[in-house]
Amino acid sequence: MKDKTSEEKASLRRLLKKRRDALQGRQELDALIGERLLGLEAFREARRVALYASFRSEVDTWGLISLALGQGKEVALPVVKGRGLEFYTIRDASELKPGYRGIPEPPALPERHTEPSSMGLMVVPLLGFDERCYRLGYGGGYYDRLLGPLKGAVPLVGLAYEAQGLQEGLPREAHDVPLDVIITERRVITCG
């Protein structure tokens, strides 16, 4: 039987996904979010960045992947392995192929495996956020398991549309880890 917090989160996931899917003018919003990320000092200074390939109605990261590579940064993306995530570097966004649940993933080549703790910045996906930089993920716990050990060692950044924010705060569980920064089309929320 699910506890109250899990049920609340499941309900919020449905609501926030509908909100995000219904957004208009997404290209303009994505451009504003991308500009804010590129202007972030932690991003500018990072030699190695972990990103994710956006999927469905997520904030578009494909252009950011190409820009980071064009700036000479080493870019790593996640691959689902069992109940966890492993990161692999890419040379070009065209290398990404549908993986777990159709989400674009890099090839899992042993020579390109990299540790998340070696990143200068990690950008993570989310469905919702609150003013204290807690994120609501998709419910699989993949990033929850990853972020705990990275907190304080690697700047953790979430990209979201303002419509994904919750003023009243997200229901939290012991394993939830706040991000350091949330970037929307309107603002940069710094909590780290």
Secondary structure, 3 states (H helix, E strand, C coil): CCCHHHHHHHHHHHHHHHHHHCCCCHHHHHHHHHHHHHHCHHHHHCCEEECCCCCCCCCCCHHHHHHHHHCCCEEEEEEEECCEEEEEEECCHHHCEECHHHCEECCCCHHHEECHHHCCEEEECCCEEECCCCEECCCCCHHHHHHHHHCCCCCEEEECCHHHEECCCCCCCCCCCCCCEEECCCCEEECC
